[in-house]
Amino acid sequence: MVGQEVPSSAAPHSIASLIGDTVTLGRAAFCEKHAQPVLVGLDWKLAPDAGDGSTSDRLVASDPHVTVAADSPVWKVRKRQRQNPDTFWVGRSAHNDVILGLADVSKVHAYFSRMGAAWFVTDLESRNGTRVEAYDLPPLCPHPLRTGQVLRIGATARFLFLDGPGLWDLLLRVRR
């Protein structure tokens, strides 16, 4: 995924575009405004290497193997249709709530569901699978998610799953 361009219609936000909210809003107001979780694209469009080993425009998240750049795309997990308000569909098809236009992502690949305050992800028998951290999800079995966990959707697309407080913390680290 490194160097792969992301269609702007698929990811209208970037880490950099959300940093302003950390300046104008306090933590509580920010978390209220960004109550729905987000998927931050990992290894999507990192800044070109300057050749001097400098990584000043990159942020290393809590996992030392996860790199987030200021231009990393951010998908807001947002309901596009009113049916099933606590279920968010992910896939290539335009009918999904989160649209990932990648060939190795199935048309309807997986879904996120909220039960109380907890979030789950369920693979929908996709061809290239869904992974949380190092665990390949069995099809049709909801798997609990915690903020900061790395998801792989399809063969190569990696994302950081963040709730409002997790996004706030990440943006503060990028801002420094």
Rosetta blueprint (number, residue, H / E / L):
1 M L
2 V L
3 G L
4 Q L
5 E L
6 V L
7 P L
8 S L
9 S L
10 A L
11 A L
12 P L
13 H E
14 S E
15 I H
16 A H
17 S H
18 L H
19 I H
20 G H
21 D H
22 T H
23 V H
24 T H
25 L L
26 G L
27 R H
28 A H
29 A H
30 F H
31 C H
32 E H
33 K H
34 H L
35 A L
36 Q L
37 P L
38 V E
39 L E
40 V E
41 G E
42 L E
43 D L
44 W L
45 K L
46 L L
47 A L
48 P L
49 D L
50 A L
51 G L
52 D L
53 G L
54 S L
55 T L
56 S L
57 D L
58 R E
59 L E
60 V E
61 A L
62 S L
63 D L
64 P L
65 H L
66 V L
67 T E
68 V E
69 A E
70 A L
71 D L
72 S L
73 P E
74 V E
75 W E
76 K E
77 V L
78 R L
79 K L
80 R L
81 Q L
82 R L
83 Q L
84 N L
85 P L
86 D L
87 T E
88 F E
89 W E
90 V E
91 G E
92 R L
93 S L
94 A L
95 H L
96 N L
97 D L
98 V E
99 I E
100 L L
101 G L
102 L L
103 A L
104 D L
105 V L
106 S L
107 K L
108 V L
109 H L
110 A E
111 Y E
112 F E
113 S E
114 R E
115 M E
116 G L
117 A L
118 A E
119 W E
120 F E
121 V E
122 T E
123 D E
124 L L
125 E L
126 S L
127 R L
128 N L
129 G L
130 T E
131 R E
132 V E
133 E L
134 A L
135 Y E
136 D E
137 L L
138 P L
139 P L
140 L L
141 C L
142 P L
143 H E
144 P E
145 L E
146 R L
147 T L
148 G L
149 Q E
150 V E
151 L E
152 R E
153 I E
154 G L
155 A L
156 T L
157 A E
158 R E
159 F E
160 L E
161 F E
162 L E
163 D L
164 G H
165 P H
166 G H
167 L H
168 W H
169 D H
170 L H
171 L H
172 L H
173 R H
174 V H
175 R H
176 R L
